[in-house]
Amino acid sequence: MPVRNTIHIGDATLTLVEELVMPTSARWMLPDHPEPFAVLEHARPWLEPHMLNERGHILQSIHSWLIEVDGMRIVVDTGIGNDKDRASGGFEGWHMRNGPYLDDLTAAGMPADSVDVVLNTHMHGDHAGWNTRWVDGAWVPTFAKARYQLVEPEWRYWSGQTDPVPDIIEDSVRPVVEAGVVDLVAADHRVGDSVWLEPSHGHTPGHVCVHISSAGRDAVIIGDVMHSPIQCAAPEQRPPLDRFVEEARAARIALLERYADTSVVVLGTHFHTPATGYFRREGSAYRYDVFEGDPPGP
């Protein structure tokens, strides 16, 4: 079942549509930590059963969050995509995929041609891939009726890279820009009354989170500020893929400080299903309290 979780935040409906699950290790997630497996054991009580498999590997998901609120249909992050050449620089299962993502969107009640707005938290190959699809020998916008609201500093940075030009830019971002369906927006852009962007640069130069606020309830989609809840237990430690390490560390700690011990639901973009929970302080660090279904309240 590709539709892994549906929750309600006030009058907003949010649905997680999964494209791929990737197991990884504590050592990969915390490459500089002298004892990453000790961190894993400390976090095991709240990582299980959703975030660890039977072999003790951390489970990560690549997925989209679909938002329906205020008469708008929004897709946040578009995954890897089909037919994308990821022979270099990608991970297992990324190269030349032929997956059912478009059918999965339809099964979730949000077919591609019904989407109003597409948001990418950043322009990495597992967050912007389904911006386009291959049709008649060209990359064309997947969401033909949508506006792609892309963060201007993120586009400016990646479109200026020349050695080499990232594949994701050439096959998944530049084509939508050239198709005239992109609105370049600020990192604190308000998408609508109930949805806005929150700057969180560091993982990439224009990385953003997406905040949803409706009928007195709030949630935040955190993109790659954190890749796994295990980072709650060691937030000062860098993961392996941050572009600007110190800025990313500051963004991660700021996110935890801002939302810990609040009623704001934290929606992971790589957290394994259900990818819904609360940040809670635990000693000098934090934990992630997972829940399934609608939020249980503050």
C-alpha positions in Angstrom: 0.0 0.0 0.0 1.7 3.2 -1.1 -0.6 5.4 1.0 1.0 4.9 4.4 -0.6 7.5 6.6 -3.4 10.1 6.5 -3.9 12.6 9.3 -5.9 15.7 10.0 -4.4 19.0 11.2 -7.5 21.1 12.0 -9.3 21.3 8.7 -6.3 20.2 6.7 -5.9 16.7 5.4 -2.3 15.4 5.0 -1.5 12.1 3.3 1.9 10.4 3.1 2.5 8.6 -0.3 5.6 6.4 -0.1 8.0 5.9 -3.1 10.9 3.9 -1.6 12.1 2.6 1.8 15.9 2.6 2.4 17.6 0.8 5.4 20.7 2.4 6.7 23.0 2.2 9.7 23.7 4.3 12.8 27.3 4.7 11.6 26.2 6.1 8.3 23.7 8.5 10.0 26.2 9.7 12.6 29.6 9.4 10.8 31.5 11.5 13.3 30.1 10.1 16.5 32.6 7.9 18.4 29.8 5.5 19.5 26.9 5.6 17.1 25.5 2.3 18.1 25.3 3.4 21.7 23.2 6.3 20.5 21.0 3.8 18.7 20.6 1.7 21.8 19.7 4.8 23.8 17.0 5.7 21.2 15.8 2.2 20.6 12.8 2.4 22.9 11.2 5.2 20.9 12.6 4.2 17.5 10.9 0.8 17.7 8.8 -0.5 16.1 8.4 2.0 13.3 12.0 3.3 12.6 14.1 0.1 13.0 13.9 -3.2 11.2 14.5 -6.6 12.7 18.2 -6.3 11.9 18.6 -3.0 13.8 18.9 -0.9 10.6 17.4 2.5 10.6 14.5 2.7 8.2 14.2 5.8 6.0 11.4 6.6 3.6 11.3 8.7 0.5 7.8 10.1 0.2 5.6 13.0 -0.6 3.2 14.7 1.7 -0.1 15.7 0.1 -1.9 18.6 1.7 -5.6 19.5 1.1 -6.7 22.7 2.8 -8.6 25.9 2.0 -9.6 24.5 -1.4 -6.0 24.0 -2.4 -4.2 20.7 -3.3 -0.4 20.9 -2.5 2.3 18.3 -3.0 5.4 18.7 -0.8 8.5 17.0 -2.3 8.2 14.8 -5.3 10.6 12.0 -4.6 12.9 10.3 -7.1 10.9 10.0 -10.3 10.9 7.5 -13.1 13.4 7.2 -16.0 15.9 9.4 -14.2 19.6 8.6 -14.8 21.0 8.3 -11.4 23.9 5.9 -12.2 26.3 8.3 -10.5 25.6 10.0 -7.2 22.4 8.2 -6.4 21.5 5.3 -4.1 20.3 1.8 -4.7 16.9 1.9 -6.2 17.1 5.4 -7.6 18.5 4.7 -11.1 16.0 4.5 -14.0 13.0 3.7 -11.8 9.7 2.5 -13.2 7.5 2.9 -10.1 3.8 3.5 -9.7 4.0 6.9 -8.1 1.4 8.5 -10.4 -1.1 5.7 -9.7 -0.3 6.0 -6.0 -1.3 9.7 -6.1 -4.5 8.8 -7.8 -5.2 6.1 -5.2 -4.6 8.8 -2.5 -7.3 10.9 -4.1 -5.0 13.5 -5.6 -4.2 12.7 -9.2 -1.4 14.7 -10.7 -3.7 16.8 -12.9 -5.7 17.9 -9.8 -2.7 19.5 -8.0 -2.6 23.3 -7.6 0.8 23.8 -6.0 4.1 21.9 -5.9 6.7 22.6 -3.2 10.2 21.3 -3.0 11.8 21.7 0.4 15.1 21.6 -1.5 16.4 20.5 -4.9 18.0 17.1 -4.2 17.3 14.0 -6.3 14.9 12.5 -3.8 12.8 15.6 -3.3 12.3 17.0 -6.8 12.4 14.0 -9.2 8.7 13.8 -10.0 8.6 17.5 -10.9 8.9 16.1 -14.4 8.2 13.0 -16.4 9.5 11.7 -19.8 7.0 12.2 -22.6 7.7 12.0 -26.3 11.4 12.5 -25.8 11.3 15.4 -23.4 11.0 16.2 -19.7 7.6 17.8 -19.1 5.9 19.0 -15.9 4.2 16.1 -14.1 1.7 18.4 -12.5 0.4 20.1 -15.6 -2.1 22.4 -14.0 0.1 23.3 -10.9 2.3 26.2 -10.1 5.7 25.1 -8.9 6.6 27.5 -6.1 10.4 27.1 -5.8 12.6 28.9 -3.4 14.6 31.5 -5.3 18.0 31.2 -3.3 17.8 27.4 -3.8 17.3 27.7 -7.6 19.9 30.4 -7.9 22.5 28.3 -6.2 22.0 25.0 -8.0 21.4 26.5 -11.4 24.8 28.2 -11.0 26.7 24.9 -10.5 28.8 24.0 -13.5 31.2 21.3 -12.4 29.1 19.3 -12.9 25.6 20.5 -13.3 23.5 18.3 -11.0 21.4 15.8 -12.9 18.3 16.8 -10.8 18.5 20.4 -12.0 18.8 19.4 -15.7 16.0 16.8 -15.8 13.7 17.8 -13.0 13.9 21.5 -12.2 15.1 23.5 -15.3 12.4 21.9 -17.5 9.6 23.3 -15.3 11.3 26.7 -15.2 11.5 26.7 -19.0 7.9 25.6 -19.2 6.9 28.8 -17.5 5.1 27.0 -14.6 7.5 28.2 -11.8 7.0 31.0 -9.3 10.4 31.8 -7.6 9.5 32.7 -4.0 11.2 33.8 -0.8 12.2 31.3 1.9 9.4 32.6 4.1 6.8 32.6 1.4 3.1 32.2 2.4 1.5 29.7 0.1 -2.0 30.4 1.4 -3.8 31.2 4.6 -2.9 27.9 6.2 0.5 27.0 4.7 3.8 28.9 4.6 7.5 28.2 4.3 10.0 28.5 7.1 13.7 29.1 6.3 16.0 26.3 7.4 19.0 26.6 5.2 22.2 24.5 5.8 21.4 21.1 4.3 21.2 23.2 1.1 21.4 27.0 0.7 17.6 27.5 0.3 16.2 24.6 2.3 12.8 25.3 3.8 10.3 23.6 6.1 6.6 23.7 5.4 4.2 24.9 8.2 0.6 24.0 8.2 -1.8 25.8 10.6 -5.6 25.2 10.6 -8.4 25.5 13.1 -6.0 25.8 16.1 -3.7 22.9 15.1 -0.2 23.0 13.7 2.2 20.8 11.9 5.6 21.2 10.2 7.1 19.2 7.4 10.8 19.3 8.1 12.5 18.2 4.8 16.1 17.2 5.4 16.8 19.3 8.5 16.7 15.9 10.0 17.0 12.6 8.2 16.1 10.3 11.0 14.7 10.6 14.6 17.9 9.2 15.9 19.3 12.7 15.4 17.1 13.9 18.2 19.5 12.0 20.6 22.6 13.6 19.1 21.5 16.8 17.4 25.0 18.3 17.3 26.3 15.5 15.2 26.3 16.0 11.4 24.7 13.6 9.0 26.7 12.7 5.9 24.9 14.9 3.3 24.7 18.4 4.6 26.1 21.0 2.2 26.9 23.6 4.8 27.6 21.7 8.0 27.5 24.5 10.6 24.4 26.2 9.2 22.7 22.8 9.0 23.6 22.0 12.6 22.2 25.4 13.7 19.0 24.8 11.8 18.6 21.3 13.3 19.1 22.5 16.8 16.8 25.6 16.2 14.1 23.3 14.9 14.2 21.1 18.0 14.3 24.0 20.4 11.4 25.7 18.6 9.0 22.7 18.5 10.0 20.5 21.5 7.3 20.1 24.1 4.7 21.9 22.0 1.6 20.6 20.3 3.1 21.1 16.8 3.1 17.8 15.0 6.5 17.1 13.3 6.2 15.4 9.9 9.4 13.7 8.8 10.3 13.7 5.1 12.6 10.7 5.5 11.2 9.4 8.8 9.7 5.9 8.2 5.9 5.5 8.3 3.9 6.9 10.0 6.4 9.8 10.1 4.2 11.7 12.5 5.2 12.6 16.1 6.2 15.2 18.6 9.7 16.4 19.6 10.2 16.1 23.4 13.1 17.1 25.5 15.0 14.3 27.1 17.9 15.2 29.4 20.3 17.4 27.4 18.9 16.1 24.1 15.5 15.1 22.6 13.4 12.2 21.5 10.7 11.8 18.9 7.3 10.4 20.2 5.6 8.7 17.3 1.8 8.4 17.0 -0.4 6.9 14.4 -3.6 8.4 13.1 -4.8 11.8 14.0 -2.8 13.8 16.6 -3.6 12.9 20.2 -3.4 16.5 21.4 -0.8 18.6 23.3 
